[in-house]
């Protein structure tokens, strides 16, 4: 399986994008961690936190997504990360 760069994203020779999806999830998780002070701030409205999430985390996660060939497993990984972030914003365990 060889990786080939396409517009800043990684694809394997069989067209799979799991390496890039995994990398993007890691980068977005790092962005979430860097915003911990914002998420913990109780005086900040949920709408504001969601706006920060949409502008600072989702673009990191989805950069290059237009070139991905998504399988059901890939979509599940992206949705699981998204739900994890939403639970973190809502302080739900």
DRENFIDO-462497 format. One record per atom (N, C-alpha, C, O, CB): residue in three letters; x, y, z; residue number from 1. Coordinates in steps of 0.05 Angstrom, whole numbers. Atoms other than C-alpha are relative to their C-alpha. Glycine has a CB too. Layout:
% DRENFIDO-462497
<resn->ALA&x->X&y->Y&z->Z&resi->NUM>
...
***
This chain:
% DRENFIDO-462497
<resn->UNK&x->17&y->-23&z->0&resi->1>
<resn->UNK&x->0&y->0&z->0&resi->1>
<resn->UNK&x->17&y->25&z->0&resi->1>
<resn->UNK&x->32&y->30&z->19&resi->1>
<resn->UNK&x->-19&y->0&z->24&resi->1>
<resn->UNK&x->-16&y->-24&z->2&resi->2>
<resn->UNK&x->33&y->64&z->-23&resi->2>
<resn->UNK&x->-17&y->24&z->5&resi->2>
<resn->UNK&x->-41&y->25&z->-3&resi->2>
<resn->UNK&x->13&y->2&z->-28&resi->2>
<resn->UNK&x->15&y->-25&z->-5&resi->3>
<resn->UNK&x->12&y->133&z->1&resi->3>
<resn->UNK&x->7&y->20&z->-22&resi->3>
<resn->UNK&x->31&y->23&z->-29&resi->3>
<resn->UNK&x->7&y->12&z->28&resi->3>
<resn->UNK&x->-5&y->-21&z->19&resi->4>
<resn->UNK&x->4&y->188&z->-50&resi->4>
<resn->UNK&x->-14&y->26&z->8&resi->4>
<resn->UNK&x->-37&y->25&z->15&resi->4>
<resn->UNK&x->-9&y->-8&z->-29&resi->4>
<resn->UNK&x->12&y->-25&z->-9&resi->5>
<resn->UNK&x->-7&y->261&z->-32&resi->5>
<resn->UNK&x->-18&y->12&z->-22&resi->5>
<resn->UNK&x->-10&y->14&z->-45&resi->5>
<resn->UNK&x->21&y->21&z->8&resi->5>
<resn->UNK&x->19&y->-13&z->18&resi->6>
<resn->UNK&x->-68&y->294&z->-65&resi->6>
<resn->UNK&x->-10&y->24&z->14&resi->6>
<resn->UNK&x->-25&y->22&z->34&resi->6>
<resn->UNK&x->-23&y->-19&z->-9&resi->6>
<resn->UNK&x->9&y->-25&z->-11&resi->7>
<resn->UNK&x->-80&y->367&z->-49&resi->7>
<resn->UNK&x->3&y->0&z->31&resi->7>
<resn->UNK&x->-15&y->8&z->45&resi->7>
<resn->UNK&x->-29&y->5&z->-7&resi->7>
<resn->UNK&x->-5&y->-1&z->-28&resi->8>
<resn->UNK&x->-49&y->360&z->20&resi->8>
<resn->UNK&x->-12&y->-22&z->16&resi->8>
<resn->UNK&x->-10&y->-22&z->41&resi->8>
<resn->UNK&x->-10&y->25&z->10&resi->8>
<resn->UNK&x->12&y->22&z->-15&resi->9>
<resn->UNK&x->-85&y->296&z->39&resi->9>
<resn->UNK&x->15&y->-26&z->-9&resi->9>
<resn->UNK&x->29&y->-27&z->-29&resi->9>
<resn->UNK&x->-30&y->-3&z->-5&resi->9>
<resn->UNK&x->-13&y->25&z->5&resi->10>
<resn->UNK&x->-61&y->224&z->41&resi->10>
<resn->UNK&x->-21&y->-21&z->-9&resi->10>
<resn->UNK&x->-42&y->-24&z->2&resi->10>
<resn->UNK&x->15&y->-11&z->24&resi->10>
<resn->UNK&x->16&y->22&z->9&resi->11>
<resn->UNK&x->-91&y->167&z->1&resi->11>
<resn->UNK&x->18&y->-24&z->-5&resi->11>
<resn->UNK&x->41&y->-21&z->-14&resi->11>
<resn->UNK&x->-16&y->7&z->-26&resi->11>
<resn->UNK&x->-15&y->24&z->6&resi->12>
<resn->UNK&x->-68&y->95&z->-4&resi->12>
<resn->UNK&x->-4&y->-6&z->-30&resi->12>
<resn->UNK&x->-22&y->5&z->-43&resi->12>
<resn->UNK&x->-8&y->-23&z->18&resi->12>
<resn->UNK&x->2&y->7&z->29&resi->13>
<resn->UNK&x->-58&y->64&z->-73&resi->13>
<resn->UNK&x->-27&y->-13&z->-7&resi->13>
<resn->UNK&x->-36&y->-12&z->-30&resi->13>
<resn->UNK&x->22&y->-20&z->-7&resi->13>
<resn->UNK&x->26&y->11&z->5&resi->14>
<resn->UNK&x->-126&y->29&z->-65&resi->14>
<resn->UNK&x->-22&y->21&z->4&resi->14>
<resn->UNK&x->-46&y->14&z->4&resi->14>
<resn->UNK&x->-5&y->-24&z->17&resi->14>
<resn->UNK&x->20&y->-22&z->-2&resi->15>
<resn->UNK&x->-161&y->97&z->-55&resi->15>
<resn->UNK&x->-10&y->5&z->28&resi->15>
<resn->UNK&x->-26&y->23&z->32&resi->15>
<resn->UNK&x->-23&y->-7&z->-17&resi->15>
<resn->UNK&x->9&y->-4&z->-28&resi->16>
<resn->UNK&x->-171&y->90&z->21&resi->16>
<resn->UNK&x->13&y->25&z->11&resi->16>
<resn->UNK&x->35&y->33&z->3&resi->16>
<resn->UNK&x->7&y->-24&z->17&resi->16>
<resn->UNK&x->-10&y->-25&z->-12&resi->17>
<resn->UNK&x->-162&y->152&z->63&resi->17>
<resn->UNK&x->3&y->-2&z->30&resi->17>
<resn->UNK&x->6&y->18&z->44&resi->17>
<resn->UNK&x->-19&y->23&z->-7&resi->17>
<resn->UNK&x->-2&y->4&z->-29&resi->18>
<resn->UNK&x->-158&y->122&z->133&resi->18>
<resn->UNK&x->24&y->12&z->12&resi->18>
<resn->UNK&x->22&y->24&z->34&resi->18>
<resn->UNK&x->-1&y->-29&z->6&resi->18>
<resn->UNK&x->-23&y->-14&z->-12&resi->19>
<resn->UNK&x->-87&y->147&z->145&resi->19>
<resn->UNK&x->-5&y->30&z->4&resi->19>
<resn->UNK&x->3&y->41&z->24&resi->19>
<resn->UNK&x->25&y->-5&z->-17&resi->19>
<resn->UNK&x->5&y->-29&z->-2&resi->20>
<resn->UNK&x->-108&y->218&z->131&resi->20>
<resn->UNK&x->-22&y->6&z->20&resi->20>
<resn->UNK&x->-21&y->26&z->35&resi->20>
<resn->UNK&x->-8&y->11&z->-28&resi->20>
<resn->UNK&x->22&y->-4&z->-19&resi->21>
<resn->UNK&x->-173&y->212&z->170&resi->21>
<resn->UNK&x->11&y->-3&z->29&resi->21>
<resn->UNK&x->4&y->13&z->46&resi->21>
<resn->UNK&x->-23&y->-21&z->-5&resi->21>
<resn->UNK&x->-12&y->4&z->-26&resi->22>
<resn->UNK&x->-134&y->185&z->230&resi->22>
<resn->UNK&x->18&y->23&z->8&resi->22>
<resn->UNK&x->17&y->32&z->31&resi->22>
<resn->UNK&x->16&y->-26&z->1&resi->22>
<resn->UNK&x->-17&y->-23&z->-5&resi->23>
<resn->UNK&x->-84&y->241&z->224&resi->23>
<resn->UNK&x->-16&y->25&z->6&resi->23>
<resn->UNK&x->-10&y->40&z->24&resi->23>
<resn->UNK&x->18&y->5&z->-25&resi->23>
<resn->UNK&x->17&y->-23&z->-4&resi->24>
<resn->UNK&x->-138&y->293&z->219&resi->24>
<resn->UNK&x->-14&y->-1&z->27&resi->24>
<resn->UNK&x->-18&y->20&z->41&resi->24>
<resn->UNK&x->-21&y->3&z->-22&resi->24>
<resn->UNK&x->13&y->3&z->-26&resi->25>
<resn->UNK&x->-174&y->265&z->281&resi->25>
<resn->UNK&x->21&y->7&z->22&resi->25>
<resn->UNK&x->13&y->20&z->41&resi->25>
<resn->UNK&x->-10&y->-29&z->4&resi->25>
<resn->UNK&x->-21&y->-7&z->-19&resi->26>
<resn->UNK&x->-108&y->271&z->319&resi->26>
<resn->UNK&x->5&y->30&z->1&resi->26>
<resn->UNK&x->9&y->41&z->23&resi->26>
<resn->UNK&x->26&y->-14&z->-7&resi->26>
<resn->UNK&x->-4&y->-29&z->1&resi->27>
<resn->UNK&x->-98&y->343&z->297&resi->27>
<resn->UNK&x->-23&y->15&z->13&resi->27>
<resn->UNK&x->-20&y->34&z->27&resi->27>
<resn->UNK&x->5&y->9&z->-28&resi->27>
<resn->UNK&x->23&y->-13&z->-11&resi->28>
<resn->UNK&x->-169&y->361&z->315&resi->28>
<resn->UNK&x->-2&y->-5&z->30&resi->28>
<resn->UNK&x->-10&y->13&z->45&resi->28>
<resn->UNK&x->-26&y->-10&z->-14&resi->28>
<resn->UNK&x->0&y->6&z->-29&resi->29>
<resn->UNK&x->-162&y->327&z->383&resi->29>
<resn->UNK&x->20&y->19&z->14&resi->29>
<resn->UNK&x->15&y->28&z->36&resi->29>
<resn->UNK&x->8&y->-29&z->5&resi->29>
<resn->UNK&x->-20&y->-19&z->-11&resi->30>
<resn->UNK&x->-100&y->370&z->395&resi->30>
<resn->UNK&x->-12&y->28&z->1&resi->30>
<resn->UNK&x->-8&y->43&z->21&resi->30>
<resn->UNK&x->25&y->1&z->-18&resi->30>
<resn->UNK&x->13&y->-26&z->-1&resi->31>
<resn->UNK&x->-141&y->432&z->377&resi->31>
<resn->UNK&x->-20&y->1&z->23&resi->31>
<resn->UNK&x->-23&y->22&z->36&resi->31>
<resn->UNK&x->-14&y->6&z->-27&resi->31>
<resn->UNK&x->19&y->1&z->-23&resi->32>
<resn->UNK&x->-195&y->410&z->427&resi->32>
<resn->UNK&x->15&y->4&z->26&resi->32>
<resn->UNK&x->5&y->19&z->43&resi->32>
<resn->UNK&x->-15&y->-27&z->-1&resi->32>
<resn->UNK&x->-15&y->-2&z->-25&resi->33>
<resn->UNK&x->-143&y->402&z->481&resi->33>
<resn->UNK&x->11&y->28&z->5&resi->33>
<resn->UNK&x->11&y->38&z->27&resi->33>
<resn->UNK&x->24&y->-20&z->0&resi->33>
<resn->UNK&x->-10&y->-28&z->-2&resi->34>
<resn->UNK&x->-114&y->471&z->467&resi->34>
<resn->UNK&x->-21&y->20&z->9&resi->34>
<resn->UNK&x->-15&y->42&z->18&resi->34>
<resn->UNK&x->13&y->9&z->-26&resi->34>
<resn->UNK&x->23&y->-17&z->-7&resi->35>
<resn->UNK&x->-183&y->500&z->479&resi->35>
<resn->UNK&x->-13&y->-8&z->26&resi->35>
<resn->UNK&x->-36&y->1&z->32&resi->35>
<resn->UNK&x->-21&y->1&z->-22&resi->35>
<resn->UNK&x->11&y->10&z->-25&resi->36>
<resn->UNK&x->-194&y->466&z->547&resi->36>
<resn->UNK&x->-10&y->23&z->18&resi->36>
<resn->UNK&x->-31&y->20&z->30&resi->36>
<resn->UNK&x->20&y->-16&z->15&resi->36>
<resn->UNK&x->9&y->-22&z->-17&resi->37>
<resn->UNK&x->-198&y->533&z->583&resi->37>
<resn->UNK&x->-27&y->11&z->-9&resi->37>
<resn->UNK&x->-43&y->20&z->7&resi->37>
<resn->UNK&x->22&y->22&z->0&resi->37>
<resn->UNK&x->26&y->-10&z->11&resi->38>
<resn->UNK&x->-255&y->555&z->537&resi->38>
<resn->UNK&x->-22&y->-20&z->8&resi->38>
<resn->UNK&x->-43&y->-11&z->17&resi->38>
<resn->UNK&x->1&y->3&z->-31&resi->38>
<resn->UNK&x->21&y->19&z->-5&resi->39>
<resn->UNK&x->-293&y->490&z->547&resi->39>
<resn->UNK&x->-7&y->-1&z->30&resi->39>
<resn->UNK&x->-31&y->-5&z->37&resi->39>
<resn->UNK&x->9&y->-28&z->-8&resi->39>
<resn->UNK&x->5&y->0&z->-29&resi->40>
<resn->UNK&x->-286&y->494&z->624&resi->40>
<resn->UNK&x->-13&y->25&z->10&resi->40>
<resn->UNK&x->-24&y->25&z->32&resi->40>
<resn->UNK&x->26&y->-5&z->14&resi->40>
<resn->UNK&x->11&y->-25&z->-9&resi->41>
<resn->UNK&x->-308&y->566&z->628&resi->41>
<resn->UNK&x->-31&y->-2&z->2&resi->41>
<resn->UNK&x->-45&y->-5&z->-17&resi->41>
<resn->UNK&x->7&y->23&z->-20&resi->41>
<resn->UNK&x->29&y->3&z->-4&resi->42>
<resn->UNK&x->-377&y->564&z->659&resi->42>
<resn->UNK&x->-16&y->24&z->-7&resi->42>
<resn->UNK&x->-40&y->23&z->-12&resi->42>
<resn->UNK&x->-5&y->-7&z->30&resi->42>
<resn->UNK&x->15&y->-25&z->7&resi->43>
<resn->UNK&x->-395&y->636&z->644&resi->43>
<resn->UNK&x->-4&y->3&z->-30&resi->43>
<resn->UNK&x->-20&y->19&z->-39&resi->43>
<resn->UNK&x->15&y->24&z->11&resi->43>
<resn->UNK&x->2&y->-2&z->29&resi->44>
<resn->UNK&x->-386&y->625&z->569&resi->44>
<resn->UNK&x->-25&y->-16&z->-9&resi->44>
<resn->UNK&x->-29&y->-39&z->-1&resi->44>
<resn->UNK&x->25&y->-11&z->-14&resi->44>
<resn->UNK&x->25&y->13&z->10&resi->45>
<resn->UNK&x->-452&y->608&z->534&resi->45>
<resn->UNK&x->7&y->-23&z->-18&resi->45>
<resn->UNK&x->27&y->-24&z->-31&resi->45>
<resn->UNK&x->-18&y->21&z->-15&resi->45>
<resn->UNK&x->-3&y->24&z->16&resi->46>
<resn->UNK&x->-460&y->541&z->500&resi->46>
<resn->UNK&x->1&y->8&z->-30&resi->46>
<resn->UNK&x->17&y->-4&z->-45&resi->46>
<resn->UNK&x->-23&y->-19&z->5&resi->46>
<resn->UNK&x->0&y->-9&z->28&resi->47>
<resn->UNK&x->-475&y->577&z->434&resi->47>
<resn->UNK&x->28&y->10&z->-8&resi->47>
<resn->UNK&x->37&y->5&z->-30&resi->47>
<resn->UNK&x->-21&y->22&z->-5&resi->47>
<resn->UNK&x->-27&y->-10&z->5&resi->48>
<resn->UNK&x->-407&y->612&z->439&resi->48>
<resn->UNK&x->20&y->-23&z->-3&resi->48>
<resn->UNK&x->37&y->-23&z->-20&resi->48>
<resn->UNK&x->9&y->20&z->21&resi->48>
<resn->UNK&x->-18&y->23&z->1&resi->49>
<resn->UNK&x->-371&y->547&z->454&resi->49>
<resn->UNK&x->-4&y->-16&z->-26&resi->49>
<resn->UNK&x->15&y->-25&z->-38&resi->49>
<resn->UNK&x->-5&y->-19&z->24&resi->49>
<resn->UNK&x->6&y->14&z->25&resi->50>
<resn->UNK&x->-406&y->514&z->394&resi->50>
<resn->UNK&x->12&y->15&z->-24&resi->50>
<resn->UNK&x->22&y->3&z->-43&resi->50>
<resn->UNK&x->-30&y->-4&z->-4&resi->50>
<resn->UNK&x->-11&y->-16&z->21&resi->51>
<resn->UNK&x->-385&y->572&z->350&resi->51>
<resn->UNK&x->31&y->-3&z->-1&resi->51>
<resn->UNK&x->42&y->-5&z->-23&resi->51>
<resn->UNK&x->-7&y->30&z->3&resi->51>
<resn->UNK&x->-29&y->4&z->-1&resi->52>
<resn->UNK&x->-312&y->564&z->373&resi->52>
<resn->UNK&x->6&y->-28&z->-11&resi->52>
<resn->UNK&x->25&y->-31&z->-26&resi->52>
<resn->UNK&x->10&y->3&z->29&resi->52>
<resn->UNK&x->-4&y->27&z->10&resi->53>
<resn->UNK&x->-317&y->489&z->360&resi->53>
<resn->UNK&x->-2&y->-1&z->-31&resi->53>
<resn->UNK&x->14&y->-13&z->-44&resi->53>
<resn->UNK&x->-20&y->-19&z->13&resi->53>
<resn->UNK&x->5&y->1&z->29&resi->54>
<resn->UNK&x->-345&y->500&z->290&resi->54>
<resn->UNK&x->22&y->15&z->-16&resi->54>
<resn->UNK&x->28&y->8&z->-38&resi->54>
<resn->UNK&x->-27&y->12&z->-7&resi->54>
<resn->UNK&x->-19&y->-16&z->15&resi->55>
<resn->UNK&x->-292&y->552&z->272&resi->55>
<resn->UNK&x->29&y->-9&z->5&resi->55>
<resn->UNK&x->47&y->-3&z->-11&resi->55>
<resn->UNK&x->-3&y->28&z->7&resi->55>
<resn->UNK&x->-27&y->7&z->-7&resi->56>
<resn->UNK&x->-230&y->523&z->307&resi->56>
<resn->UNK&x->7&y->-29&z->-1&resi->56>
<resn->UNK&x->30&y->-37&z->-3&resi->56>
<resn->UNK&x->6&y->11&z->27&resi->56>
<resn->UNK&x->-5&y->28&z->-1&resi->57>
<resn->UNK&x->-238&y->448&z->309&resi->57>
<resn->UNK&x->-9&y->-14&z->-25&resi->57>
<resn->UNK&x->6&y->-29&z->-37&resi->57>
<resn->UNK&x->-14&y->-13&z->25&resi->57>
<resn->UNK&x->11&y->14&z->24&resi->58>
<resn->UNK&x->-283&y->425&z->252&resi->58>
<resn->UNK&x->17&y->5&z->-25&resi->58>
<resn->UNK&x->21&y->-14&z->-41&resi->58>
<resn->UNK&x->-28&y->9&z->-5&resi->58>
<resn->UNK&x->-17&y->-4&z->24&resi->59>
<resn->UNK&x->-240&y->458&z->198&resi->59>
<resn->UNK&x->26&y->-17&z->0&resi->59>
<resn->UNK&x->35&y->-26&z->-20&resi->59>
<resn->UNK&x->7&y->29&z->-4&resi->59>
<resn->UNK&x->-24&y->16&z->-3&resi->60>
<resn->UNK&x->-179&y->422&z->225&resi->60>
<resn->UNK&x->-6&y->-29&z->-6&resi->60>
<resn->UNK&x->8&y->-43&z->-20&resi->60>
<resn->UNK&x->13&y->2&z->28&resi->60>
<resn->UNK&x->9&y->27&z->4&resi->61>
<resn->UNK&x->-217&y->356&z->225&resi->61>
<resn->UNK&x->-6&y->-5&z->-30&resi->61>
<resn->UNK&x->2&y->-26&z->-40&resi->61>
<resn->UNK&x->-24&y->-6&z->16&resi->61>
<resn->UNK&x->11&y->5&z->27&resi->62>
<resn->UNK&x->-247&y->364&z->155&resi->62>
<resn->UNK&x->17&y->11&z->-23&resi->62>
<resn->UNK&x->8&y->10&z->-46&resi->62>
<resn->UNK&x->-27&y->10&z->-2&resi->62>
<resn->UNK&x->-17&y->-11&z->22&resi->63>
<resn->UNK&x->-189&y->396&z->117&resi->63>
<resn->UNK&x->7&y->-22&z->-19&resi->63>
<resn->UNK&x->16&y->-44&z->-12&resi->63>
<resn->UNK&x->26&y->12&z->12&resi->63>
<resn->UNK&x->-6&y->20&z->21&resi->64>
<resn->UNK&x->-182&y->358&z->52&resi->64>
<resn->UNK&x->-21&y->-21&z->-3&resi->64>
<resn->UNK&x->-18&y->-39&z->-19&resi->64>
<resn->UNK&x->26&y->-13&z->5&resi->64>
<resn->UNK&x->21&y->21&z->0&resi->65>
<resn->UNK&x->-246&y->318&z->64&resi->65>
<resn->UNK&x->-13&y->-3&z->-28&resi->65>
<resn->UNK&x->-24&y->-24&z->-34&resi->65>
<resn->UNK&x->-21&y->7&z->20&resi->65>
<resn->UNK&x->12&y->2&z->26&resi->66>
<resn->UNK&x->-270&y->334&z->-6&resi->66>
<resn->UNK&x->14&y->-21&z->-18&resi->66>
<resn->UNK&x->3&y->-29&z->-39&resi->66>
<resn->UNK&x->-1&y->27&z->-14&resi->66>
<resn->UNK&x->-15&y->20&z->16&resi->67>
<resn->UNK&x->-217&y->286&z->-33&resi->67>
<resn->UNK&x->-1&y->-28&z->11&resi->67>
<resn->UNK&x->9&y->-47&z->-1&resi->67>
<resn->UNK&x->29&y->9&z->-2&resi->67>
<resn->UNK&x->2&y->26&z->-13&resi->68>
<resn->UNK&x->-233&y->229&z->14&resi->68>
<resn->UNK&x->-20&y->-19&z->-13&resi->68>
<resn->UNK&x->-41&y->-10&z->-21&resi->68>
<resn->UNK&x->-6&y->3&z->30&resi->68>
<resn->UNK&x->19&y->21&z->8&resi->69>
<resn->UNK&x->-265&y->164&z->-8&resi->69>
<resn->UNK&x->-9&y->-13&z->26&resi->69>
<resn->UNK&x->6&y->-28&z->38&resi->69>
<resn->UNK&x->13&y->-21&z->-20&resi->69>
<resn->UNK&x->9&y->9&z->-27&resi->70>
<resn->UNK&x->-307&y->149&z->54&resi->70>
<resn->UNK&x->-15&y->-27&z->-2&resi->70>
<resn->UNK&x->-32&y->-31&z->-18&resi->70>
<resn->UNK&x->-18&y->21&z->12&resi->70>
<resn->UNK&x->14&y->25&z->-5&resi->71>
<resn->UNK&x->-328&y->80&z->75&resi->71>
<resn->UNK&x->-16&y->2&z->26&resi->71>
<resn->UNK&x->-12&y->21&z->41&resi->71>
<resn->UNK&x->20&y->-25&z->1&resi->71>
<resn->UNK&x->17&y->-1&z->-24&resi->72>
<resn->UNK&x->-378&y->65&z->130&resi->72>
<resn->UNK&x->18&y->1&z->25&resi->72>
<resn->UNK&x->11&y->16&z->44&resi->72>
<resn->UNK&x->-19&y->-25&z->2&resi->72>
<resn->UNK&x->-18&y->-1&z->-23&resi->73>
<resn->UNK&x->-320&y->52&z->179&resi->73>
<resn->UNK&x->12&y->27&z->4&resi->73>
<resn->UNK&x->15&y->37&z->26&resi->73>
<resn->UNK&x->22&y->-21&z->-4&resi->73>
<resn->UNK&x->-12&y->-26&z->-1&resi->74>
<resn->UNK&x->-289&y->119&z->162&resi->74>
<resn->UNK&x->-20&y->20&z->11&resi->74>
<resn->UNK&x->-13&y->37&z->28&resi->74>
<resn->UNK&x->10&y->9&z->-27&resi->74>
<resn->UNK&x->21&y->-17&z->-10&resi->75>
<resn->UNK&x->-355&y->155&z->174&resi->75>
<resn->UNK&x->-5&y->-4&z->29&resi->75>
<resn->UNK&x->-9&y->15&z->44&resi->75>
<resn->UNK&x->-26&y->-4&z->-16&resi->75>
<resn->UNK&x->4&y->7&z->-28&resi->76>
<resn->UNK&x->-363&y->119&z->240&resi->76>
<resn->UNK&x->22&y->13&z->17&resi->76>
<resn->UNK&x->16&y->23&z->39&resi->76>
<resn->UNK&x->-1&y->-30&z->4&resi->76>
<resn->UNK&x->-22&y->-12&z->-15&resi->77>
<resn->UNK&x->-294&y->143&z->263&resi->77>
<resn->UNK&x->-4&y->30&z->2&resi->77>
<resn->UNK&x->0&y->41&z->24&resi->77>
<resn->UNK&x->27&y->-6&z->-14&resi->77>
<resn->UNK&x->4&y->-29&z->0&resi->78>
<resn->UNK&x->-310&y->215&z->244&resi->78>
<resn->UNK&x->-23&y->8&z->19&resi->78>
<resn->UNK&x->-22&y->27&z->34&resi->78>
<resn->UNK&x->-5&y->11&z->-28&resi->78>
<resn->UNK&x->23&y->-5&z->-17&resi->79>
<resn->UNK&x->-378&y->213&z->278&resi->79>
<resn->UNK&x->6&y->-5&z->29&resi->79>
<resn->UNK&x->-3&y->10&z->46&resi->79>
<resn->UNK&x->-23&y->-17&z->-9&resi->79>
<resn->UNK&x->-7&y->5&z->-28&resi->80>
<resn->UNK&x->-349&y->182&z->341&resi->80>
<resn->UNK&x->17&y->22&z->11&resi->80>
<resn->UNK&x->12&y->30&z->34&resi->80>
<resn->UNK&x->16&y->-27&z->2&resi->80>
<resn->UNK&x->-16&y->-22&z->-9&resi->81>
<resn->UNK&x->-298&y->237&z->346&resi->81>
<resn->UNK&x->-17&y->25&z->5&resi->81>
<resn->UNK&x->-15&y->39&z->25&resi->81>
<resn->UNK&x->23&y->7&z->-19&resi->81>
<resn->UNK&x->18&y->-23&z->-2&resi->82>
<resn->UNK&x->-351&y->290&z->334&resi->82>
<resn->UNK&x->-17&y->-2&z->25&resi->82>
<resn->UNK&x->-21&y->18&z->40&resi->82>
<resn->UNK&x->-18&y->3&z->-25&resi->82>
<resn->UNK&x->17&y->4&z->-24&resi->83>
<resn->UNK&x->-396&y->261&z->388&resi->83>
<resn->UNK&x->16&y->2&z->25&resi->83>
<resn->UNK&x->6&y->13&z->45&resi->83>
<resn->UNK&x->-14&y->-28&z->-1&resi->83>
<resn->UNK&x->-17&y->-3&z->-24&resi->84>
<resn->UNK&x->-338&y->257&z->437&resi->84>
<resn->UNK&x->4&y->30&z->6&resi->84>
<resn->UNK&x->3&y->38&z->29&resi->84>
<resn->UNK&x->28&y->-14&z->-5&resi->84>
<resn->UNK&x->-4&y->-29&z->-4&resi->85>
<resn->UNK&x->-325&y->331&z->426&resi->85>
<resn->UNK&x->-26&y->13&z->10&resi->85>
<resn->UNK&x->-24&y->30&z->28&resi->85>
<resn->UNK&x->8&y->13&z->-27&resi->85>
<resn->UNK&x->26&y->-12&z->-9&resi->86>
<resn->UNK&x->-399&y->348&z->434&resi->86>
<resn->UNK&x->-5&y->-7&z->30&resi->86>
<resn->UNK&x->-13&y->11&z->45&resi->86>
<resn->UNK&x->-23&y->-10&z->-17&resi->86>
<resn->UNK&x->3&y->8&z->-28&resi->87>
<resn->UNK&x->-401&y->309&z->500&resi->87>
<resn->UNK&x->18&y->17&z->18&resi->87>
<resn->UNK&x->11&y->24&z->40&resi->87>
<resn->UNK&x->5&y->-30&z->4&resi->87>
<resn->UNK&x->-19&y->-16&z->-16&resi->88>
<resn->UNK&x->-340&y->347&z->524&resi->88>
<resn->UNK&x->-10&y->28&z->3&resi->88>
<resn->UNK&x->-7&y->39&z->25&resi->88>
<resn->UNK&x->28&y->0&z->-14&resi->88>
<resn->UNK&x->11&y->-28&z->-3&resi->89>
<resn->UNK&x->-372&y->414&z->509&resi->89>
<resn->UNK&x->-24&y->1&z->19&resi->89>
<resn->UNK&x->-27&y->21&z->33&resi->89>
<resn->UNK&x->-10&y->9&z->-28&resi->89>
<resn->UNK&x->24&y->1&z->-18&resi->90>
<resn->UNK&x->-435&y->393&z->547&resi->90>
<resn->UNK&x->6&y->-11&z->27&resi->90>
<resn->UNK&x->-11&y->-13&z->44&resi->90>
<resn->UNK&x->-22&y->-17&z->-13&resi->90>
<resn->UNK&x->-8&y->11&z->-26&resi->91>
<resn->UNK&x->-395&y->363&z->605&resi->91>
<resn->UNK&x->-16&y->-26&z->6&resi->91>
<resn->UNK&x->-24&y->-30&z->29&resi->91>
<resn->UNK&x->-3&y->20&z->22&resi->91>
<resn->UNK&x->14&y->26&z->-3&resi->92>
<resn->UNK&x->-429&y->295&z->594&resi->92>
<resn->UNK&x->21&y->-22&z->-1&resi->92>
<resn->UNK&x->38&y->-23&z->-19&resi->92>
<resn->UNK&x->-22&y->-4&z->-22&resi->92>
<resn->UNK&x->-19&y->23&z->-1&resi->93>
<resn->UNK&x->-391&y->232&z->613&resi->93>
<resn->UNK&x->-12&y->-24&z->-13&resi->93>
<resn->UNK&x->0&y->-45&z->-14&resi->93>
<resn->UNK&x->9&y->-6&z->29&resi->93>
***
